[in-house]
Amino acid sequence: MITCNALRWGAPGQPLTPALDLTLDKGSLTGIIGANGTGKSSLLKVVAGLQKPLAGKVIVDVPRRGGLAFLPQQQHLDRQFPISLQELVAAGFWGTQHTAQQRSQRLQAVLEDWCLIGLEHRPLMALSGGELQRALLARMSLADAPVLLLDEPHAALDEDGQALCWKHIHAWHSEGRTLVIVCHDLASVRHHTQHVLQIKNTGCVFGPSKELIRPQPQMQVA
């Protein structure tokens, strides 16, 4: 489903790691961990086709239109843009085919699923960090993409919001989708994902999450 062949990424002339060779099977659930600055977010952007690799290539075996959905960090969103929460969420319909009635019903269901009822008409600038993050996740819920890339999906969420996020991640996974998630909470990655890719400046390590991440007291940050 996702194959990296001799992949190198980073700033021009400054690859972040040695070449990466990796295959993620269809329907897999993979976490990406590593210290700040090791290129976790950049790798997701390369896989999503939003950033060119320095060398090598990425093959994502999905349709070009609607085959992949990407959740960026909310810091890259212009909160001054004059749209409402509902309009932001509805953008998730891009690339899908539904009647107007189907869209209305699905949109209402997704807003309920992410506890956003009553916030539909608020402008982005009036949303809290947690509300905006749930809106971005709700937008992804509307995509029918078989591959989902999520960059720190739990950022700005409280404990209940994080639990809700993992609930939906497992629901998407149960549908046979392929998920890749950047997350700093090692305990959560160990508990919720099947495999983990640890990115280091000296290279990358890939394997079963419960083998590569050892349980430790108050284990939190990658």
Residue pairs with C-beta under 8 A, 6 or more apart in sequence:
1 24
1 25
1 26
1 27
1 28
1 60
1 61
1 62
1 146
1 147
1 178
2 22
2 23
2 24
2 47
2 58
2 59
2 60
2 61
2 147
2 178
2 180
3 22
3 23
3 24
3 58
3 59
3 60
3 61
4 20
4 21
4 22
4 23
4 47
4 56
4 57
4 58
5 21
5 56
5 57
5 58
5 59
6 19
6 20
6 21
6 55
6 56
6 57
7 19
7 20
7 21
7 22
7 46
7 53
7 55
7 56
7 57
7 58
8 15
8 16
8 17
8 18
8 19
8 20
8 53
8 54
8 55
8 56
9 15
9 16
9 17
9 39
9 42
9 43
9 46
9 51
9 53
9 54
10 16
10 17
10 39
10 42
10 54
12 54
13 54
15 54
15 55
16 37
16 38
16 39
16 42
16 199
16 201
17 38
17 39
17 199
17 200
17 201
17 202
17 203
17 204
18 202
18 203
18 204
19 55
19 56
20 43
20 56
20 204
22 197
22 204
22 206
24 30
24 178
24 180
24 195
25 178
26 61
26 146
26 176
26 178
27 173
27 176
27 177
27 178
28 178
28 179
28 194
28 195
29 169
29 173
29 178
29 179
29 181
29 192
29 193
29 194
29 195
30 179
30 180
30 181
30 193
30 194
30 195
30 196
30 197
31 181
31 182
31 183
31 189
31 192
31 193
31 195
31 196
31 197
31 209
32 40
32 43
32 44
32 180
32 181
32 182
32 183
32 196
32 197
32 198
32 199
33 40
33 182
33 183
33 184
33 186
33 189
33 196
33 197
33 198
33 199
33 213
33 222
34 40
34 198
34 199
34 200
34 222
35 200
35 222
38 199
38 200
38 201
39 199
40 151
40 182
40 199
41 73
41 151
41 152
41 182
42 51
43 199
44 70
44 149
44 151
44 180
44 182
45 51
45 70
46 52
46 53
46 58
47 58
47 60
47 149
47 180
48 68
48 70
48 149
49 58
49 60
49 68
50 70
60 67
60 68
60 147
62 68
62 145
62 146
62 147
65 95
66 94
66 95
66 96
66 143
66 144
66 145
67 145
67 146
67 147
68 145
68 146
68 147
68 148
68 149
69 92
69 140
69 143
69 145
69 147
69 148
69 149
70 149
70 151
71 136
71 137
71 140
71 148
71 149
71 150
71 151
71 153
72 151
73 151
73 152
73 155
74 129
74 132
74 133
74 136
74 155
74 156
77 124
77 132
77 136
79 124
79 125
79 127
79 132
80 124
80 125
81 124
82 123
83 123
83 124
84 120
84 121
84 122
84 123
84 124
85 116
85 119
85 120
85 121
85 122
85 123
85 124
85 127
85 131
85 135
86 107
86 111
86 120
86 121
88 124
88 135
88 136
88 139
89 107
89 110
89 111
89 116
89 135
89 138
89 139
89 142
90 103
90 107
90 139
90 142
91 139
92 110
92 138
92 139
92 140
92 141
92 142
92 143
93 103
93 107
93 142
94 143
95 143
95 144
95 145
96 142
96 143
96 144
98 106
106 142
107 142
110 138
110 141
110 142
111 117
111 120
111 138
113 138
113 141
113 168
114 134
114 135
114 137
114 138
114 141
114 164
115 134
115 164
116 131
116 134
116 135
116 138
119 127
119 131
119 135
122 131
124 132
127 135
128 156
129 155
129 156
130 156
130 157
130 158
130 161
132 156
133 153
133 154
133 155
133 156
133 157
133 161
134 157
134 161
134 164
137 153
137 165
137 168
140 148
140 150
141 168
145 177
146 176
146 177
146 178
147 177
147 178
147 179
147 180
148 172
148 177
148 178
148 179
148 180
149 179
149 180
150 169
150 179
150 180
150 181
150 182
151 182
152 182
152 183
152 184
153 165
153 169
153 181
153 183
154 161
154 162
154 165
154 183
154 185
154 188
157 164
157 165
162 188
166 188
166 192
169 179
169 181
169 192
170 192
172 179
173 179
181 189
181 193
183 189
183 222
184 220
184 221
184 222
185 220
185 221
185 222
186 213
186 219
186 220
186 221
186 222
187 215
187 219
187 220
189 196
189 209
189 213
189 222
190 196
190 209
190 210
190 213
190 215
190 219
193 209
194 208
194 209
195 206
195 207
195 208
195 209
196 206
196 207
196 208
196 209
196 212
196 213
197 204
197 205
197 206
198 204
198 205
198 206
198 212
198 222
205 212
213 219
